[in-house]
Amino acid sequence: MTSTYATRPAELEGHGAAVPDFTWRVQDLAVEGDRVAARLFNKGTPVKEWFGVTPTGATVEYGEYASHKVRDGRYYEMNYLIDAQAVERQLAG
């Protein structure tokens, strides 16, 4: 099962607080007009509840597809697609 999330800047701050060592590694990037699309590889170790799961000390690694719209140099729409069940399985330890 995959999950799609629309993200607001405040939500990104929450991700950073929950997973302070979170990294995105860009695999592919495409830009056209006001749209940016990326295929990413993510890795991090949650220290706070994340995606509704209490941290266990497990590091998670997963792929992500992201789509953003940009206006005046800022994102105004952000969406991403991840395999949420794979993340939850890894978080369970």
C-alpha positions in Angstrom: 0.0 0.0 0.0 1.2 3.5 -0.7 0.2 6.7 0.9 0.1 10.2 -0.6 0.5 13.2 1.6 0.0 16.9 0.9 2.5 18.7 3.0 2.5 22.2 4.5 5.7 23.9 5.8 4.7 23.4 9.5 4.4 19.6 8.8 7.9 19.6 7.5 9.1 21.2 10.7 7.4 18.4 12.6 9.2 15.8 10.5 12.5 17.5 11.3 11.8 17.5 15.0 10.8 13.8 15.0 13.7 12.7 12.8 16.6 15.1 13.3 19.1 13.1 11.2 16.6 12.8 8.3 18.3 13.0 4.9 16.9 13.1 1.3 19.1 11.9 -1.5 17.9 13.0 -4.9 17.9 10.1 -7.4 16.1 12.0 -10.3 14.9 15.6 -10.7 12.7 17.2 -13.3 11.7 20.9 -13.6 9.1 22.3 -16.0 7.6 25.7 -15.5 6.4 26.0 -11.9 6.6 22.3 -11.3 9.4 20.3 -9.7 9.3 16.5 -9.5 11.8 14.3 -7.7 12.5 10.7 -6.9 14.3 10.6 -3.6 15.9 8.1 -1.2 15.2 8.9 2.5 16.9 7.7 5.6 16.6 8.7 9.3 16.1 7.5 12.9 13.0 8.9 14.7 13.5 10.2 18.2 9.8 11.2 18.6 6.5 9.7 17.4 6.4 9.8 13.6 3.7 8.6 11.3 1.8 7.6 14.4 4.5 5.2 15.6 6.5 5.5 18.8 10.3 5.5 18.2 12.2 2.2 18.7 15.7 3.3 17.8 15.2 1.7 14.3 16.5 3.6 11.3 14.2 3.7 8.3 15.1 3.8 4.6 12.6 4.3 1.8 11.9 5.7 -1.6 9.8 8.8 -2.2 8.2 10.5 -5.2 7.7 14.2 -4.6 5.8 16.8 -6.7 6.0 20.5 -5.9 4.7 23.8 -7.4 6.7 26.9 -7.0 5.6 30.6 -7.0 7.8 33.5 -6.4 10.7 31.2 -5.4 8.6 29.4 -2.7 6.7 26.1 -2.7 3.0 26.6 -2.6 1.9 23.0 -3.1 3.9 20.0 -2.0 2.8 16.3 -2.4 4.7 13.1 -1.9 4.1 9.4 -2.3 5.8 6.8 0.0 5.2 3.2 0.9 3.8 4.0 4.4 3.5 0.3 5.3 7.2 -0.3 4.7 8.0 2.7 6.9 5.7 1.4 9.6 7.3 -2.1 9.5 10.8 -0.6 9.8 9.7 1.6 12.7 8.3 -1.4 14.5 11.8 -2.7 14.7 
